Amino acid sequence: MTSLASVQKSKVKNPALAEQGKLKIEWAESRMPVLMKLREEAKKTLPLKGMRIAGCLHVTKETGVLVRTLKAAGAEIAWSGCNPLSTQDDIAAALAEEVSMYAWHGMNKEEFYWAIERTLDFKPTLTLDDGADLIFTVHSKFPELAKYVLGGTEETTTGVHRLRAMAKDGALKYPVIAINDAETKWDFDNVYGTGQSSIDGIIRSTNVLLGGKVFVVAGFGHCGRGCAMRARGMGARVVVTEIKPTAALKAVLEGYEVMTMDEAAKVGDIFITATGMKDVLVDRHFRSMKDGAIVCNTGHYDCEINLGQLKELAESSREIRANNEEYSFKNGKKIFVLAQGRLVNLAAAEGHPSEVMDMSFANQFLGMVRLAKEGGSMKPIVYDIDPAQDQEIALVKLSAMGMRLDQLTSEQAKYSDDYSSGT
Ligand code: ADE
């Protein structure tokens, strides 16, 4: 077995930032009671002892809490970021003192895959993904490593979608647990996390007033729903674009205006893409946009806004402030692109708040523990998490928030299953 000690330990931008990073992780720990409870239990039972975990997930203070919890449970860990712009360098520096960390803000594509490959150097027994780049790298470039892997987890909607397609084609080589599909993940992280952090990213990179603005949300899935809800809360007039009739109908009944992107392009002040699909905003949309339009993306991949086409249309571009690129057209019109079309909530802000990541990462942790125990006998398909786990996580979260639940009486419990009692 290759041990971490025999491979290069870490590569981060500035190790001197470690103390600042540790303080931020400590702050996140104080907001993540579910994960901290799991950590306290795991310190006694060491359910991940002997496991080598390769992780590929945004390097944030919340991820710091997850990494420390996996380590406390006995695992050896090597980590890379899952997006070139989302790594927080102070957190990477802090974690580099505790595990193997290969991540820095502003990596290029080659460095990004170099970092992933370094985490594979120690032949992981478990993989932990957000966006599936690590699993894809194992399958496409190092298929011989799959035999060491008991299983993997996937954090995000797009990643789970692609892994299900892979499993359907029989191409998946080890079991994967779809963390995204846990109710305590998608119904909280995707909605409230994306909603708040995306608005945060827009504000940090522009400081524009949202009140009165026409705020166009492309895609009314869980992430789009969160963005629409929070933008409306700030006084914006929200327009939704959709391809799915039921999703569009939900948006209408929520009180949003629904139109095509061709129509929305002419009226929007701020655009955010949350679809998981490429080419949502293309040249004809940029041509119709108003002077001063602001464009950003909160989907996992940076293909939703076709920046190549915008670059061709524009005469010049310059960074006007951090995470805000101004594109000038011949006729004097300007369009502003935030965070280079990458996840605006992570690249221009700090990602989702700790309180929601608490539940997402509790699911990640329990997924790892299950795979360590059962992965060897699981099939190479995509598994959902046990719904009982959702209820347990929600219960711990609620009690940490000081809230209590009612309970059914035995009469009521009987009533719910009683098909003989009618009106
Ligand atoms: N994805 C979205 N927000 C995140 C955060 N704060 N940490 C890690 N991954 C995230």
Residues whose N, C-alpha, C, O or C-beta is under 5 A from the ligand:
A	BS01	ADE	H58 T60 E62 T63 E350 G351 H352 M357
